[in-house]
Each structure stands twice: as C-alpha cells, then as structure tokens.
C-alpha cells in the first residue's frame, strides 16, 4: 500500500470510531486495534518516505493533511 492509501484508511477509521456507541465495547476495541495497526503502518511509511513528524499526534495531523490534499473539497456553485 502507498502512503495515501494508508492515510485514507487511517483517517476513515479515526472518523468512524467516534460514531460507535460506548455500549458497543467490543466494536470499540476492534476499532481501536485497527486504528493502532494503521497508525503504526502510517508512521513506518512516513519514515520510509522521509516525511518528518515530531510525534504520533503530528503524524495523525499530517495524515489528515495528506488526505485533504489528495481529495480537495469540492466546490459546487
């Protein structure tokens, strides 16, 4: 997978995680495991591609920037 694909999946998981109800703790645990897996993949790929980030939060911020840059918001007149 390339960096954009990993960033898209990771950001989708982060966004979706907030919509899982608290009482669905098994689903929350699974989402957390997926988020962690893709976050680690994201940071590894960023290191591989020599993209600097200061910490995991910065890596997350950059993932959202990458996805926004790759899919700019549509402008409907």
C-alpha positions in Angstrom: 0.0 0.0 0.0 1.2 3.5 -0.6 1.1 6.4 1.8 -2.1 7.9 0.6 -4.0 4.6 0.8 -2.8 4.1 4.4 -3.6 7.6 5.3 -7.1 7.3 3.8 -7.9 4.1 5.7 -6.4 5.5 8.9 -8.4 8.8 8.8 -11.6 6.9 7.9 -11.1 4.7 11.0 -10.5 7.8 13.2 -13.6 9.5 11.9 -15.7 6.3 12.2 -14.5 5.5 15.7 -16.4 8.4 17.1 -19.7 7.1 15.8 -19.5 3.8 17.7 -21.7 3.9 20.8 -20.0 3.5 24.1 -22.0 0.4 25.0 -20.6 -1.3 21.9 -17.3 -2.0 23.7 -16.3 -5.0 21.5 -16.7 -2.8 18.4 -14.8 0.0 20.1 -11.9 -2.4 21.0 -11.8 -3.7 17.4 -11.8 -0.1 16.0 -9.0 0.8 18.5 -6.9 -2.2 17.3 -7.4 -1.3 13.7 -6.6 2.4 14.4 -3.4 1.3 16.1 -2.4 -1.0 13.3 -2.9 1.6 10.6 -1.3 4.3 12.7 1.9 2.2 13.0 1.8 1.4 9.3 1.3 5.2 8.6 4.3 6.2 10.7 6.5 3.4 9.2 5.6 4.5 5.7 6.2 8.2 6.5 9.7 7.3 7.9 10.3 5.2 4.7 9.4 8.2 2.5 11.4 10.6 4.7 8.4 12.6 5.9 9.3 14.1 9.2 6.9 14.1 12.2 7.6 15.0 15.8 5.3 12.5 17.5 2.3 10.3 16.9 -0.1 13.3 17.1 1.9 15.1 14.4 1.8 12.0 12.2 -2.0 11.9 12.6 -2.3 15.6 11.7 -0.1 15.0 8.6 -2.3 12.0 7.6 -5.4 14.3 7.6 -3.4 16.9 5.6 -2.3 14.3 3.1 -5.9 13.1 2.6 -7.3 16.6 2.3 -4.6 17.5 -0.2 -5.3 14.4 -2.3 -9.1 14.9 -2.2 -9.6 18.6 -2.0 -13.1 19.7 -1.0 -15.5 20.0 -3.9 -16.7 23.5 -4.8 -20.3 23.4 -6.0 -21.6 26.8 -7.2 
